[in-house]
Amino acid sequence: MPVNTDLLKMLMECNDDSKLDFTLFLQEKTYTLRDVTISKSPTPVTRPTTRGGVYFAEKYAYRIRGVIDDLAVIPLLSKAMLGPNTEFTDICIRTQINQNDNLVGLNLLANLTGSVQSPSSVELNMILVGLESV
């Protein structure tokens, strides 16, 4: 699923104006994702390239950060983590935006790049790899 940049800009603006509700789907389980931020940032590559023969990296990436309060997600994260694994799980995130007075459902596809665990929550850092309206 490619990233529709116009839709992405609209999503980012809507989330900045009023925090949207996000639901994360991982291995047939759902989790509420709160405090979600989406930002564009540079990557450590100087030109588009295939990283480790596993995934393609551009010079810039859209990063998603969010927090899950359910610690039951922790055992599922190692299989989803991008990095030393050559096989990793794409993470689906769903939300809705108001477009011309109509609610439009969005599916975001992301790769997990890191997580930070606290006693009561897990912060996820992801890279957006796909976005489509449903």
C-alpha positions as CSV (number, residue, x, y, z in Angstrom):
1,M,0.0,0.0,0.0
2,P,1.6,3.3,-1.1
3,V,1.5,6.5,0.9
4,N,-0.9,9.1,-0.5
5,T,0.9,12.3,0.5
6,D,-2.1,14.6,0.2
7,L,-4.1,12.3,2.5
8,L,-1.1,12.2,4.8
9,K,-0.9,16.0,5.1
10,M,-4.6,16.1,5.8
11,L,-4.1,13.4,8.5
12,M,-1.2,15.3,10.1
13,E,-3.2,18.6,10.1
14,C,-6.3,16.9,11.6
15,N,-4.2,15.2,14.3
16,D,-2.5,18.5,15.2
17,D,-5.8,20.4,15.4
18,S,-7.6,17.8,17.5
19,K,-6.1,14.6,18.7
20,L,-7.5,11.7,16.7
21,D,-8.4,8.2,18.1
22,F,-6.0,5.5,16.8
23,T,-6.3,1.8,17.1
24,L,-3.3,-0.5,16.6
25,F,-3.8,-4.0,15.3
26,L,-1.0,-6.6,16.0
27,Q,-1.4,-10.4,15.6
28,E,-5.2,-10.3,15.7
29,K,-5.3,-8.1,18.9
30,T,-6.2,-4.5,19.2
31,Y,-4.7,-1.8,21.3
32,T,-5.6,1.9,21.9
33,L,-2.7,4.1,20.7
34,R,-2.6,7.4,22.5
35,D,-0.5,10.6,22.2
36,V,0.1,9.9,18.6
37,T,2.5,12.2,16.6
38,I,3.4,11.9,13.0
39,S,6.4,13.8,11.7
40,K,8.7,13.9,8.6
41,S,12.4,13.4,9.4
42,P,15.6,12.6,7.6
43,T,17.0,9.0,7.6
44,P,20.7,8.1,7.8
45,V,20.9,7.2,4.1
46,T,22.2,9.6,1.5
47,R,20.1,8.2,-1.3
48,P,17.2,5.8,-1.6
49,T,18.5,2.3,-1.0
50,T,17.6,-1.2,0.0
51,R,18.6,-1.8,3.7
52,G,20.1,-5.2,4.3
53,G,18.2,-6.7,1.4
54,V,15.1,-6.5,3.6
55,Y,13.4,-3.2,3.2
56,F,13.7,0.0,1.1
57,A,14.7,3.3,2.7
58,E,14.2,6.8,1.4
59,K,16.2,9.9,2.4
60,Y,13.2,11.0,4.5
61,A,10.6,9.0,6.4
62,Y,7.3,9.7,8.1
63,R,7.7,8.6,11.7
64,I,4.8,7.7,14.0
65,R,5.1,7.8,17.8
66,G,2.4,6.6,20.1
67,V,1.9,5.0,23.5
68,I,0.0,1.8,24.5
69,D,-1.1,1.4,28.1
70,D,-1.6,-2.3,27.8
71,L,1.6,-4.1,28.7
72,A,0.3,-7.4,27.1
73,V,1.6,-6.0,23.8
74,I,5.3,-6.4,24.9
75,P,5.7,-10.1,23.9
76,L,4.3,-9.3,20.4
77,L,6.8,-6.5,19.7
78,S,9.9,-8.7,19.1
79,K,8.3,-10.3,16.1
80,A,7.2,-6.9,14.7
81,M,10.5,-5.1,15.3
82,L,12.4,-3.9,12.2
83,G,16.1,-4.3,12.6
84,P,18.1,-7.5,13.1
85,N,15.1,-9.6,12.1
86,T,14.8,-10.3,8.3
87,E,11.2,-11.2,8.8
88,F,9.0,-8.6,10.6
89,T,5.3,-7.9,10.9
90,D,3.7,-4.8,9.4
91,I,1.6,-3.0,12.0
92,C,-1.9,-1.7,11.0
93,I,-3.2,1.4,12.6
94,R,-6.7,2.7,12.0
95,T,-8.2,6.2,12.5
96,Q,-10.8,8.5,11.1
97,I,-10.6,12.0,9.9
98,N,-13.4,14.5,9.1
99,Q,-13.1,15.4,5.4
100,N,-15.8,17.8,4.0
101,D,-18.2,16.9,6.9
102,N,-17.8,13.2,6.2
103,L,-15.9,10.7,8.4
104,V,-13.2,9.0,6.3
105,G,-11.5,5.8,7.7
106,L,-7.8,5.6,7.2
107,N,-5.5,2.5,7.4
108,L,-1.9,3.3,8.2
109,L,0.7,0.6,7.7
110,A,3.9,0.9,9.8
111,N,7.1,-0.8,10.7
112,L,8.2,-0.8,14.3
113,T,11.7,0.7,14.7
114,G,11.9,0.9,18.5
115,S,10.0,0.8,21.8
116,V,10.5,2.2,25.2
117,Q,8.9,0.4,28.2
118,S,7.9,2.0,31.4
119,P,6.1,0.3,34.4
120,S,2.7,1.3,33.0
121,S,3.0,1.8,29.2
122,V,5.0,1.2,26.1
123,E,6.1,3.9,23.7
124,L,6.3,2.8,20.1
125,N,8.4,4.4,17.4
126,M,7.4,3.4,13.8
127,I,8.0,4.4,10.2
128,L,5.0,4.9,8.0
129,V,5.1,2.6,4.9
130,G,1.5,2.9,3.7
131,L,-1.6,4.9,4.0
132,E,-5.0,4.5,2.3
133,S,-8.6,5.6,2.9
134,V,-11.2,2.9,3.5
